[in-house]
């Protein structure tokens, strides 16, 4: 987004894991995005609200709020995720404009269960499948795509800043089957 000229704010909404905030800060710096966070245990919804208000006031084009660590079997964490949505709607009734569920291809069928719970609870509008560069090769992507009402929008194929890419179903299917890319014929 910053590479296309957007003014981006990244918000570390996972206030329970310091390592998550530190990692997100590094990625915000690499991407040239503004970074917002709070201390351990801070109210994630309050942070999201304050950051969204600031972003609107300062003319940010995009606000990305990371809520990593929301385990679908922890009802208090799911409640916190829904609280974030509620407070954002106080600033903008249309918010959030996009809700992406990031799934790890290496967890196999657990990704399917995560999509089922989050898709129903968190109003997911798109999926991101990461770690498609490993041995898992993303075979779980097909059943997740079939089960979800949300399209797969992005895939992660490495750990570099350019390794988050738009999802191309045809190219993915060819890769999954071990076929060369079409432009390599």
N, C-alpha and C positions, 0 to 999 in steps of 0.2 A: 504493500500500500504506500509506504513512504517512497519507494522507488518510482511510483507513478505520480508523486507530488502531493500526496495526501498528508495533512497534518494529523498525526495519530497519537492517541494517548493509550497506554497500556496500564491497566489497573490490576494489582495483585490482590484479588478477592479471596484467595486462600490465605487467611490470616492465622491459620493453625500450624503451618509448617514453614519455618524460617527458610529452609533450603529452597522451597518452592518460590518464595519471594526473591531470593538471591539469584536463582537461575533465570527467572523472568526479567529481573533487572538487567542482567547481562544481555539477554536477547533484545530487550528494548534499546539498549545502547548500540548493539550491533546494527539494528534496523534504523536507528536514528529517530526513535519514537520517544515521546515524553513518558515518564514512568511515575506512577502513584502507588503508594503502599502505606501501611500502618504497622504498628508494633504487633508482636505475638498476641493472639487472643482478642484483637480489636473486633468490633462489630463490622462484619463484611458488608452488610446492607448499608450501614452508615457511610462506609468508605465508598461504596458504589454510588450512592446518592450524591455525596459531596463531589466526587470526581466528575460525575455526569453534569452537575450544575456548573462546575468550573469549566469543563470542556465546552459547554454551550456558550458560556460567557466569553471564553477566550477564542472562539471560532475554530475549534478542532473539527475536522471532517469525520473522523472515526474514533470511537471509544471501544476498546477491546477489554472486556472484564473477564479475567481468568478466574474461574471458580473450581479449579482442580481440587481433587480430594473429596468430592461429593460422592460418597459410596452409596449405591442404591439400597443397601441393606441397613443404612443408618438413617432412621426417620428424622432425627433432629437436623442432620445435615441437609436432607432433602427439604425440610421446612425452611432452612436458612436460604436455600436456593430460591424458593418461591417468595420469600420475604424480599430478596434482592429484586425480583421482577416487580413486586408490588411497589417498592419505593421508586424504582425507575419510572413507573407509570405516573407517579405524582409529578414528575418533571415533564414527561412527554407521554400522553396516553397511548401512543403507538409503540412505545418501547417495551421490550427490546425489539429492535428491527430485524434482528437475526439471532437465532440461538443455535450454535453449532455444538454438537456432541462429538468429542474427540475420543476415538476408540483405538486401542492398541491391538494391532493385528496378531501379536504374539500370544494374546490371552485366549485365542481360539473361541470356542462356543460361549465363553463368558461374555464376550463382546455382544453376542446376540441377546443375552439376558439384560445387559446394561442398556441396549437400545430399547428393549421392550419396556423397561421401567422408566427410563428417562424420557423416551418418546411420548409416553402417556402423561407423565407428571410435569415435565419441564417445557412442553410445547416446542420440541426440537424442530427447526426448519431446515437443517442440513447436517450432514455427517462429514467428519474428517477421519480418515483411516491412516494411522501412523505406523511406522516401523515396517513398511513394505519392502525394505531393503534386506531384511533378514531371511532366515531359513523358512519362516512361516509362509512367505510369499503371498500372504493375503487371501488364502482360500476361504477364510471366514467372511470376506467382503461380500461374496455372492449371497449367502443366506441372510446376512444383515440387510443387504439391499432389497432382497425379496420381502423381508419382514417389515421394513420401515416404510412409513408414508413420506419420509424426508429423503431427498436425493443425496447421493454422495457428491460432495462439492470439491473436496480437496483430498490429496493423498500426500503422505510424508514418505520420501524414499531415501532419506539419509539424515544427517545431522547438521548440514550446512544451511545457510540462510536462504539459498535458492532451492532447497530440497522439498519445500512445501509447494505442491503443484496442483493446478486444476485437474480434476479427474476426467479422464477420457476412457469411457467404457471399452471402446474397441481396442485401443492400445493396451489397456489393462488385460483384456481377455487374451490377446496375442501373447503378451508377456507371460501370463499364467500358464499358457499352453506351450511355452518355450519357443514360440515363433518369432522371427525377427520383426522389428518395427517395419511398417509398410513402406516408409521412405528409404529403407535400407535394401530394398529389392534390387 
